């Protein structure tokens, strides 16, 4: 077998192992899924009227606010899921089995690739579940063509891949699960500081750069444009650039951490 | 000379200022059991980690060959030859024993039926059939260790590293593990074993190296090492001072401690040596209240080799 075939085979073995973990111990994944769903319901049913009135300056329009909110929450779901990735990578590294893997003649990267692919699949599953809740409470993707949906799906996968590689790196540098959870916290806090809940224009002037120049805002604006048929403009390229940049950074960070001597 | 399964020259490793291995030479012939004996913190685990490619050797180390391959140049070739069972069990606690075995079969690229057969065989051989469908985290210490070794054997490694395979096991599990290790070498496998127990090295190993403070303090067969140790002695205790005095006269070469009424006599502990002592006491008409035979142990090895006591073993 060629090197590529061998590495694919080892990676798929590792993926099966991670999916087995996730299937057998789903509580972590489900707990992390609660955060975006609760925020969705909270912002729609509790703050929805006030926020929609504040944003438009007119009468409260909850339906319009659902439409505004959902794209951001879908990306926040990805951020929330990858916290689980950081925790499970960190847990895994403290297990003796990883030392065993390191002394076996397997493709070295397969351990991390298994985590990454497993985590991206979990992110997609979580996004589908949150979407279902969103549709159930009245979200409709109006004016989107199948091509837009395909692009939206592609963006979510790319975004999940980028955040997952970063989360894997965070998991690798964390000595235990608690530290991993804390280190990965920005991944769920960043969407709160983005255009997910209110437009950047509605924020105080000094804060607007913080909200604008971070990965979530362009990704959210792009997803919003794709799902609701609005203007995307330069946000599309920005979102892709952020994703590729973070994925590459996370990949090199994680592999160099994993390849250095374990303590 | 037979081929060497492991040949390491000047193995060095330090963490910051702390020197863990300070120029260790190892030579293990094919198909033998080699024991690295030493107390906690002597560097045994570090040596295993380096030889099994888990960590890189420190700067200044000489050439290291494992299974005929250069460790630095071709670690993957070394990995293909070895199996490692670490001090902390290297099993995946979240999945079942059988799933652990099948995971190993997949990673060794066995076909599905071959993997299933190998897993089933090894689970049977290591008495884990009943536990096979339970998560490994629920296993007892002995069961985990057996699963660990069973997983190591899936790839039929030629060289097996066992880092303190019996530490923390009860006596029954320990003897079971010894039996397993003996069976391994009958198939031509080389075993590199670390242990804190002289008894264990004595039971199993063809050659023993005593590692102390990052250096090899002595190396040889169990018999050769024991000859280095003058530690064996017979201890006689008395309650009656008169009997003590009489015994001291009857055994002029014994060292006495007048305050505790104890006599100490160096002896290998053989039947003949003991009979001589007892005959002399009988002729003098004295009877000791307590007689103990002290055989050499790791403490004595260390007293003899390094003339300092062990801190961790007692």
Boltz contact constraints between the chains, C-beta under 6 A:
constraints:
  - contact:
      token1: [A, 13]
      token2: [B, 106]
      max_distance: 6.0
  - contact:
      token1: [A, 13]
      token2: [B, 107]
      max_distance: 6.0
  - contact:
      token1: [A, 17]
      token2: [B, 103]
      max_distance: 6.0
  - contact:
      token1: [A, 20]
      token2: [B, 95]
      max_distance: 6.0
  - contact:
      token1: [A, 21]
      token2: [B, 94]
      max_distance: 6.0
  - contact:
      token1: [A, 96]
      token2: [B, 86]
      max_distance: 6.0
  - contact:
      token1: [A, 96]
      token2: [B, 88]
      max_distance: 6.0
  - contact:
      token1: [A, 96]
      token2: [B, 89]
      max_distance: 6.0
  - contact:
      token1: [A, 96]
      token2: [B, 90]
      max_distance: 6.0
  - contact:
      token1: [A, 97]
      token2: [B, 90]
      max_distance: 6.0
  - contact:
      token1: [A, 97]
      token2: [B, 92]
      max_distance: 6.0
  - contact:
      token1: [A, 99]
      token2: [B, 54]
      max_distance: 6.0
  - contact:
      token1: [A, 99]
      token2: [B, 86]
      max_distance: 6.0
  - contact:
      token1: [A, 99]
      token2: [B, 90]
      max_distance: 6.0
  - contact:
      token1: [A, 100]
      token2: [B, 90]
      max_distance: 6.0
  - contact:
      token1: [A, 102]
      token2: [B, 54]
      max_distance: 6.0
  - contact:
      token1: [A, 103]
      token2: [B, 52]
      max_distance: 6.0
  - contact:
      token1: [A, 103]
      token2: [B, 53]
      max_distance: 6.0
  - contact:
      token1: [A, 103]
      token2: [B, 54]
      max_distance: 6.0
  - contact:
      token1: [A, 103]
      token2: [B, 79]
      max_distance: 6.0
  - contact:
      token1: [A, 103]
      token2: [B, 84]
      max_distance: 6.0
  - contact:
      token1: [A, 104]
      token2: [B, 79]
      max_distance: 6.0
  - contact:
      token1: [A, 104]
      token2: [B, 107]
      max_distance: 6.0
  - contact:
      token1: [A, 105]
      token2: [B, 76]
      max_distance: 6.0
  - contact:
      token1: [A, 105]
      token2: [B, 79]
      max_distance: 6.0
  - contact:
      token1: [A, 105]
      token2: [B, 80]
      max_distance: 6.0
  - contact:
      token1: [A, 106]
      token2: [B, 107]
      max_distance: 6.0
  - contact:
      token1: [A, 261]
      token2: [B, 55]
      max_distance: 6.0
  - contact:
      token1: [A, 261]
      token2: [B, 56]
      max_distance: 6.0
